[in-house]
Amino acid sequence: MGAELQGAHNALAWYTGTAVQPAKLTAPVRDESCLKCHQQVTVGRGRNNHFHAFLAQWQAVDPNAGACVSCHNGHVTGGSAQISFQNETATTAVCDACHRAIGERD
């Protein structure tokens, strides 16, 4: 099922109250699916948004590097729409892995 169709299916389930949480992932969600609609990812300065700027560098050196859904998971029970569907504990682990992989230390 294409990303757009799957998204529509998920939205319908959410709005009709039939969505099961936490949802089970039935197909991998690749960055390309996210970037079809979210290609203008804002790259800010400083700590607030530097992860988007360094993601490609991490992916180039580590085959197990993070992806969009590593931090932005719409079906995580500990996340919230107000913080871009991020779970702080899980996202911090992704940040730490990237810093180790590309040799950056804060």
matplotlib code that plots the C-alpha trace (Angstrom):
import matplotlib.pyplot as plt

x = [0.0, 1.4, 2.4, -0.4, -3.1, -1.8, -1.8, -5.4, -6.4, -4.7, -6.3, -9.7, -9.2, -8.1, -11.0, -13.6, -12.2, -11.3, -7.5, -5.7, -2.9, -0.1, -0.4, 1.5, 3.9, 2.9, 5.3, 8.6, 8.3, 11.2, 12.5, 11.3, 7.7, 8.0, 9.9, 7.2, 5.2, 7.8, 10.7, 11.2, 12.6, 13.7, 17.4, 17.9, 21.0, 22.3, 20.9, 17.3, 17.3, 20.9, 19.9, 18.3, 21.5, 23.7, 21.3, 22.7, 26.3, 25.3, 23.5, 26.6, 28.8, 26.4, 24.0, 21.9, 21.6, 18.4, 15.6, 12.6, 10.5, 13.4, 12.3, 9.0, 6.6, 2.9, 1.9, 4.1, 2.2, 4.8, 5.0, 2.8, 1.8, 3.0, 6.6, 6.4, 5.4, 8.7, 9.2, 12.0, 13.7, 13.7, 14.8, 17.7, 18.9, 18.9, 20.8, 23.4, 23.9, 24.4, 26.9, 28.9, 28.8, 30.0, 32.4, 30.6, 30.7, 28.8]
y = [0.0, 3.4, 5.9, 8.3, 5.6, 4.2, 7.7, 8.3, 4.9, 5.8, 9.3, 7.7, 5.3, 8.1, 10.4, 7.6, 6.4, 3.0, 3.4, 0.9, 2.4, 1.7, 0.8, -2.1, -1.3, -3.5, -2.1, -0.1, 3.7, 5.0, 8.6, 8.9, 8.4, 11.2, 13.6, 13.4, 15.9, 17.2, 18.0, 21.5, 20.3, 23.4, 23.4, 25.8, 27.0, 25.7, 22.8, 23.3, 21.7, 20.7, 17.1, 17.5, 19.1, 16.2, 13.3, 12.7, 12.7, 10.1, 8.0, 8.1, 6.5, 4.1, 1.7, 1.6, 5.4, 7.1, 7.9, 10.2, 7.7, 7.2, 10.5, 11.3, 8.4, 9.3, 6.1, 6.4, 6.5, 8.7, 11.3, 14.3, 16.3, 19.5, 18.2, 16.7, 13.2, 12.7, 10.8, 12.6, 9.4, 7.7, 10.8, 11.4, 7.9, 8.7, 12.0, 10.1, 7.5, 10.2, 12.1, 8.8, 7.9, 11.2, 12.0, 15.1, 15.7, 18.5]
z = [0.0, -0.9, 1.7, 0.8, 0.9, 4.1, 5.6, 4.5, 6.0, 9.3, 9.3, 8.8, 11.6, 13.9, 13.1, 13.4, 16.7, 15.4, 15.6, 17.7, 19.8, 19.8, 16.2, 14.7, 11.8, 8.9, 6.3, 6.7, 6.4, 4.4, 4.4, 0.8, 1.9, 4.4, 2.1, -0.6, 1.5, 4.0, 1.7, 3.2, 6.5, 8.3, 9.2, 12.1, 13.8, 17.1, 19.0, 18.2, 14.8, 13.9, 13.7, 10.3, 9.0, 10.1, 9.3, 5.7, 7.1, 9.7, 7.1, 4.9, 7.6, 9.3, 7.5, 10.7, 11.0, 12.0, 9.7, 9.8, 11.9, 14.3, 16.0, 14.4, 15.0, 14.9, 16.8, 19.8, 23.1, 24.8, 22.1, 21.2, 18.2, 20.0, 19.8, 16.3, 17.6, 19.4, 22.5, 24.4, 25.7, 22.3, 20.5, 22.9, 22.2, 18.5, 19.1, 21.1, 18.4, 15.8, 17.9, 18.4, 14.7, 13.3, 16.1, 17.4, 21.1, 22.9]

ax = plt.figure().add_subplot(projection="3d")
ax.plot(x, y, z, "-o")
ax.set_aspect("equal")
plt.show()
